[in-house]
Amino acid sequence: MAGLTGVWQAGKGEVGQAVKVALDAGYRHIDGAWIYRNEEEVGEALQSASVKREDIWITSKLWNTFHAPEDVEPALDESLKKLGTDYLDLYIIHWPVAFKKGSNNELDEKLTADPYPTWQALEALVDKGKVKNIGVSNFNIPRLENLTANPLKYQPAVNQVELNFLNPQPELLSWAKAHSLLLEAYSPLGSSKQVKETLGRPEIKEIAKKLNITPAQVLISWHVQRGTVVLPKSVTPSRIKENFEVTALPEDAFAKVEAAATSHPPQRVVNPSKGWGLDFDVFDDYPY
């Protein structure tokens, strides 16, 4: 699936215009989060858009400090108010890490080890009609298995993860397909410091030249053919429009990109474990 735009790291004064350009270009999915601190500006752009609310898929994310069941609905209500809508199409647990109430990074070990109470609070929001679908983000396979081992009323619709040429995560993709879980790729062209390197890869440039498309379009098309949702982020109008164009890659071209992507050690960029002062790695270790 394509036709999506993310607003992570979009600065104040930029994000509203980016949303307007994206909607005009045909995008119909706006991926945001409480922690991005720009939901009010996104909401203003949505209100001024000529596209009907029911034709736009709006995603937001539950931040780590709101995992306590009683805090989930108030956190959602704050996002709904800023976005100017009475429901979300998708609400995601942003990280498989819970912080204690009122803390920036003090670990809540109990809710980190067992996210089921948080998930039940999300399920209640579906029943109330405030959320259409619920999902997770940055969950590895053990954490997914830990959550889904519970008697869930609603299964996770998506797992949004850092997924790109340099961090292709084939095992996670395989697990997700086997369990009917859709992966959403953030940083699909690589994180900011990786984009230039990724787009300059000889095999990507070669395929782009052969198909008369851009290297970015090669990579986005590769993601789509892998069966993932793509969340390209840009505030540059020309790139927003470029990223919307998806081409069916010939089988040999797709196989070439897949082989190149999975032939090197994965390079993950987004990992806040140390920054949060955790004594474990969110993605590798599983003490909680």
C-alpha positions, 0 to 999 in steps of 0.5 A: 500500500502506498499513498501515505505520509508521515509527519515525524520530525516535521517542524513547526510551520512546515507540517501543515503545508506538507499535509496540504500538499500531500492531500492535494497530491492524492495521499489519504493517510496521515501518520502522526503521534502525540509525541511529535508535538504537531497534532494541532497544526496537522488538525488545522491543515485537515480542517482546511482541506477539501478532502472529506474526513471519512476519506482520510486515514488518520493515525496517532500513537499512545506515548509511553507515559500513558500506558496505565489503563486509566490514562489511555482514553484521556491521552486519546482525547487530547489527540482527537481534540488537537486533530479536530476529529471525533475518531481515529482510524488507527491508534498505536502503542508507540513503544513497548516501553511504559513509563511511570505516570508523570515521568519522562523515562522512569520505567514501569516494569509491570506494564512493560512486561505485560502490555495486556492491561494497556491493550484492553484499554485500547480495545475499549476505545474501539467499542466506544467508536473512538478508534476504528483499529488498534496496533503497535509500533517498534515491537519485535517478535518476542514482544508480539508473541507476549502480547498476542498470547493473551485472549485479545478481543481485537488483534493488532492491525499493524506493527509500525517499525523502522524498515528500509533497505539497510534494515529490512527485517525479513524475519519480522516480515515473515512472522507478520505475514504468517500471523496476518499482521501488517507491517508499516515501514517508517523511514522507508528510504532510510533514516535521515543520515542514510537516505543519500547512501541508500539512494546512491546504491549502484543496484538501486540506481541501475534499476531506476535508470532501466525503468525510468523512475527515481531511486526513491520510487524503486525503494518505495515500490520494493516496500509495496511489493514486499506487502508493507505499508510505506510511510515516506516523510518529506516537507518538500512538495516535489518529493512528496509528489515523487514518493506517491508514484509506485511502479510494479517492479519486474520480478528480477528487479524486485529480487535484486533489491531484496537480495542486496538489502538482506545481504548485509548486517542490519543497520538500525538508527532509531533506538532510544534505549540508552537515551531513556536510561534503560538497562536493556535494548528495546529491540534485542533483549527481553527482560521485561 
